[in-house]
């Protein structure tokens, strides 16, 4: 809960009831007394119109005898306005307080956006890394399947070639043995 007396949006009108809104001075905030506030219209105003302080002032009559006590009662009430309350800084107008608050809100929004962007980038990097790893696993799996198929093919080729070479060596050895034994010329009549 907050009090208007400590809010930077507590304002008074300069001159008349329709004059420009300006900062409520410290003396007014502490005492509710408008005797020392110069040519200011002493009914407090909420710069952001969160509360109708004129209406609260008009309704605050029970047991109060002076304007100062009425004003003090109005600006010292506990109010639920945490979404717009800004701590009063002496020397700054309500408009400047609003600009400071807007600047803080903009900065907070920017920080949130940067945090969300950072989280999004981290998530995208994580998903990209997972996708790359899955692609590498798939490529390795395909490579292993191809190597396994090639090994099987090479094994068959080695068996066929090994069998053919062994058979050729066997045939050549038989022919060589036949020639050496002298059987070959008898069969073909080529060698004497």
N, C-alpha and C positions, 0 to 999 in steps of 0.2 A: 504494500500500500504506500502511496505517495501523497505528499501535500503540495498544494499549489505554491506555497511560500518558498519552496525549494526548487521550483521548476523554472526553466529558462523561458517557458512560453507564457508565464504570467505577465500580462501587459496592462498598461493604462493608456487612455486616449489623451493626446496632447490638445490642450485648449478646450474644445467642446466635446460633446458626446459623439460627434462625427469626425473628430480629428484623427490623425494617423496614430497607429498603435506603436508605443515605445516601451522600453524596458521599465519595469516597476523597480524603483530604487530600493536600496537595502533598508532604509528607515521604514518605508511603507511595508516591506515584507516582514520586518520584525514586529512592528507596532500596530499595523493596520491603520495607522493615523495618516491622514492625507493633508494635515495642516502644513507640513514642511515639504510638500511635493511640488510646490510652485503652481504653475498654470495647468496642472493636469486634472483631467476628469477622474475623480478618485474611485470610481466603481471598477473593480478588477475585471479583466477580460482574459479568456483563454485564447491565445493566438491561433491554436489549431482547432478551436471550437469543439473540443472534446467534452467540455462541461459548459453549461449556460450559467456563468457566475453572476450575471445580472439577476437572473431568476432566483438563484440561491440567496443573493443579497436581499432581494425584495421579500422573500419568504422568511428570512431570518429576523423576526421581530420579537418573539416571545422573550420577555424579561430583559431585553437589551435597550439601553437608553441612548447610546451614541453610535454615530456612523463608524467610528474606529473599532468599537467592540463588534459590530456587525461584520465589518470587513475582516477583522482578525479571525472571527469564527468561520467565515467563508473560506479564507485562504489557508486555514490550519486544519481543515477537515481531511480525514483519510479518504483517499479516492483510488479506485482501481483504474489506473491508466498507464500501466507498465509498457504498453505497446507504443505510446507516444511520449512518455515522460522523458525529459532531458534535464540533467543537473544544471542548475543556474550557474553561470559564470559572469561575475560582475563586469559590466562594461560592454557586454554584447547585447544587441537588440534581439527580440524574439525571432525576427527574420534571420539574423545571423545564427542563432541557436538552431533554427530549422535547417539552414544551409550546412551547419556542422553535422547535424544528425543525418541529413541526406548524404553527406560525404562519407560518414561512417557506414551507413547502410550500403552505399555503393561499394565501398572498400570491402565490407563483409561479403557482399554478393560476388565481387570479383575473386575474393579468396575462396569462397565456396565453389565458384566455377572452375578456378584453377585446380582445386582439390579433386573435383569431379573429373576434370580433364586428365589429371595425373593418374587417377584410378582407372579411367577408361584406357589410357595408353598402357598402363601396366597390364590390364586385362587383355588388351589386343596383343601385347608382346607375349603374354602367357599362352594365348590361343595360337599365335603364330608359331611359337616354339613347339607346342604340342602337335600342331599340324605338320611341321617339319620333321619332328621325331617320328610321327606315324608314316610319313612319306618315306623316310629313311628305312624304317622297319619293313614297309612294303617292298621297297627296292631291294633290300637285303634278302627278303623272303623270295622274291622273283629270281634274284641272282643264285640263291641256294638251289631253287628248283631247277634252274637252267643247268647249273653245275652237276646236279644229281642226274639229270637227263643225259648230259654229255658223258658223265662217267659211265652210265649204263651203255650208251652207244659205243664208247671207246672199249668197254669190256667186251661187247659183242664183236667189234672189229678185231680186237686182239685175239679173241678165241678163233674167229674165222681165219684171220691171217696166220695165226700160230698153227692152226690145224693145216692150212694149205701149205705153209712153209715146211712143216713137219712131214707132210705127205710128199712134197716135192723132194725133200732131202732123202726120205725113205726110198722113193722111186729112183733117184739118182744113185743112191748107194747100191741098190739092187742091180741097176744097169752097170755100174762100175765093177761090182763083184762078178757079174756075168761076163763082162769083157775080160777081166783078169783071169777068170777061170777058163776062158776060151770058148764059152758057150755062145757068145754073141755072133761070131762069124758063121757059126753053124746055122743059126736061126735066120740070118739075113743074107748071108753069103757075101758080105761087104769086106770083111777083114779076113786075111789068109792066115 
